[in-house]
Amino acid sequence: MKKITLFIFLLAASATSFAQSSWKVDKAHAQLKFDVQHMGLSTVSGSFTDFDATITSDKPDFSDAKFELTAQATSINTGVGQRDDHLRSPDFFDVATNPTVTFKSTSLQKVSEGKYKVTGDLTLHGVTKPVTLDLWYRGTANSPMTKKPVAGFRVTGSIKRSEFNFGTKFPAAALSEEIAITADGEFNKQ
């Protein structure tokens, strides 16, 4: 009887491990960007050009998904070299000390079909805080090129820079407290 119980346990454990799927971001079809208000007069946009993201999920609707993202802070790009250098300095990202920005999900709550609230730990400028963002699962289709499944996601939300000791030398009148975040892209099933 013990052998049968052990066999059933091992069979169930292996079925669970096979059921879990892993997805990796397709960098050619993805972006990670931010928007911040400057002096209340304009919006400055930027992006990270070097980042990786993965998703693991047991369910085809991704309702149990776990998300991880790592962006290289040195890859920040606003289209203005002098501003990018300033953003890499200790005034903002301090890339010499904090070379990456990371997000690791801790929970996912379904709001409606394909819409979720994803909560996770964001590490920015050496500070880790929980954040909750809006997640839209846009669906899954087979790639016409690879014939393999591809899933699409869009994440939006905002953070307060003061909570991450980010750009503290600059008052809200010069640089808005809120930074809007948008991540959008396709993930290939591994």
N, C-alpha and C positions, 0 to 999 in steps of 0.2 A: 504494500500500500504506500509506503514511504517513497518508493521508486516512482510510482505513478504520480504522486503528488509533486515530486521534484521535476519530473518530466513535463507535467502540465505547467508548472511555474516557469520553467525554462522556455517552453514553447510560447507562453504568453509574453514573457520578457522579450524574446526575439521578435515576435510579431509587432510589439510596440516600437522597438527600435527600427524596424523596417518601415513602419507606418509614418514615422517622422520624416518630413522632407526639409531639405535645406535649399535656400534660394540666395543667389549672389547678385548684387547690383550690376546692371549693364551700364558702364560708365559713359558709353556713347549715347545713351538715351536716359540720362539722369542729370539732375542739377541740385545743388545745395546753395541756397542764397539767403540774403537778409536785406532788410530795408530799415533805415533809421532817418528820422527827421533832423534836418540841419537848420537851426535857428527858427524853426517853425515855418520856414519859407520854402523848403525843397526836401525832396526825398533822395537820399543817397543809397544806391543799391550796390551790393557786392556779392561775391560768391567764393566758394572754395573749389579750386580746380583739381585737387587731389584728395579723394576720400574713398572709403570702402564702407559697404553696408551689407549685412546679411540678415536673413529672416529664417527662423525655424518654426515649423508648424506641423501639427498632426492632422488638422482639419482642412478640407478643401476651401472653406470660406474664410480661412485665416483667423477665425474667432479665438484661437488659442495661441496666436503667433507671438513670437519673441523677436524683438528688433535690436540690432546692434549697429552702431555707426561710429567711425573714427575719421575725422578730418584733420589733415595736416595744416596747422595754423599758418605755416609759411606760404601756403598756396593761396592765401587771400588775394582777391583781385577785385578792385573797384573801378579799374580802367584809368586810374591816375597813380602813377608810380610813386610819387612823393607821399600821397595819402596812404598807399599800401605799406610803404616803409614805416610810416608813423604808426599804423595799426599793428605792425609787427613788434614795435618797441614796448618797453615796460609800461608806457601809458595805457596800453590796451592789452593785446594778447601776450606780450612778453614771451615771444617764441623761443628765446634762449632757455628759459626756465620751464615753459609750458608749451611744448611743441605740438600737442594735439588737443582737439576738442572731441569729446566722446559723449555718446548717448547710449544707455542700455535700458531697455524697457523692463518694468517691474509688474505692470498689469495692463490689461486691455478690457475695456468695457464697451459692449455693443450699444449703440444709440438707436440705429435703424439699419435697414438692409444696406450693407456695404459701408456703413459709417460707424466709427469707433472713437473713443477717447483713449489715447495711449498715454500712460504715465511711466516715467522712467527717470533715471538719474543722469543729469546733464553735468558734465565737468567742463568748465570754461575758466580760463585764467587761474587754474589751480584750485578752484572752488567747485564742490559737488553739491547740487541741490536737486530735489525732485521737481519735475515740471510735467504738466499735462497738456497735450497737444491734440488737435483734431486730425483724425486719420480717415482717409477715403480709400477703400479698396475698390479700384476701378475695374477689376475683373481679370480673368485669365484667358489667354488664347494661345494657340500654337503659332510659333514663329514661322513665317513663310520660308525663311532662310534655313533654319536649323531643324524645323519640324518638331521642336521641343517646346514644352510649356513656358510661357512668359506671363508674369503677373505685374499689374500696374498699381502704384500707390501714390497718393499725394498727402503730405503732412503739412499742416499750417498751425501757426500759433505765435505767441510772443513771450518774451522774457523781459525782466527788469534788469538793466545792467548793474544797478547798485547792489543787487543780491549776489552778484558774482565779482564785486570789487573791480569792475571793468570800466575804464575811462572815468575814474572818480575825480580827476582834475577838472572835468568839464561839466558845468552846471546844465540842468535840463533846458534852460533857455537857449543854450548853444547846441546841445545834442540831446535828443529826446531820451527819456528814461526807458521807454519801451523800444525793443528791437523786434521787428517782425521776422519770422522765420518761415521759409518755404522749402520743402524737400519734395522733389517730384521725380519719379522714374520707374523704369522697368527692371524686374528681377528675373533672372534665368534660373530655372530649376536645375539643381546639381545632381 
